[in-house]
Amino acid sequence: MAWIFLFAAGVLEVVWAYFMKRSEGFTLLWPTIVTLVVMAGSFALLSVSMKTLPLGTAYTIWTGIGAVGAFLVGIVVLGESVTPMRLVAAALILAGLVMMKLSSPH
């Protein structure tokens, strides 16, 4: 279950990052509220996953899902640029996540 909670926390991190972007520096009410509520949910799920997963593993995977997910949302939803270097960087993050998962004792 810890891995499911961690994955959900990572997905919520992508959601709150997107809504933080949409909040225009916390100047728009509803995107700001969504950001804060979803952020709390993400932290709560991360906390639950850390009851059994090692800190380094849980935190690295949580931030990695957020980083790669936000990268993809930026490209698909916000029309951000796709360059070879950005794709390689995302692939390296993804490779690190796989290696962290495979090296975890849980």
N, C-alpha and C positions, 0 to 999 in steps of 0.2 A: 504493500500500500504506500510505503514511503516514496517510491519512485513515481507512482501515480500522482501523489500530492505535489511532488517536486515538479513534474511535468506541467501540471495545472498551474502551479505558481509561476513557472516560466512563461506560459501562454498569457497569464494575466499581466505579467511584466510587459509583454509586447502591447497589450491593450492599453495599459496606463501610459506607456511611452507615447503611443499614438494620440491619446486624448490630451496628454500634456502638450504635445505639438499643436493640437487644435485649440488649446486654451489660450493661445497667444500670450504666453507669459503670465498665466493665471488672471487674465483680464476678462475672460468670458466665463460666466457663471456655470452653465451646465457642463461644458467640457472640464472645468476645474473640479466640480463635484464628482463627476465620473472618475477623473484621475485619482482623486483622494480615496474614494470608496474602493476602487479596483486595486489601488496600491495597498491598502490595508488588507484586502483579501489575499493578494500575492504574498505579502509578508507573513500573514497568518499561516498559509499553506507551506511556505518555506520553513517556518518555525516548526510545524508539525513534522515535516520530513526530516528535520535535523534531530529529532528525538532518536532516530536509529541510524541515519546516514552520517558519515564523517563530515565535519564542517567544510573542509577543503573541497570535497566532492560535491556536496550539496550546493555550496555557494558558487563554485565554478560552473556547474551545470545550469544553475538558475540564471546567472548572468550571461552565460553563453547562449541559452535559448532566447533570452531577451535581446542580445546583440544580433544574432542571426535573424531572429524573427522581425526585429525592428528594421533591419537592413532590407528584408524582403518586402515588408509593408511599405517602406519608403519607396522602393522601386515600383511595386505593383499599384499601390493606392495613391501615392503622392507624386509619382512620376520622376523620382530621383534618378540620377545617371547610373548607368551600368558600364563599368570599365573593367578591363581585364584585371587590373590590380585590385580593385574592390572585390571581384569574384574570387580571386586567389586568397585574399584576406579572409573572406567569409568561409571558404573551404578549409583554411587552416584552423579557424575557430571550431568548425564542425568536426574536423579530425581530432582536435584536442578534447572535445566533448565525448567523442566515441572512446578515445583512449582513457579518459577519466572514468567513464562508466565501466569499461572492461577491467580497470585496475582496482575497482571498488570491491571490498570484501562482502558487501551486502547484495 
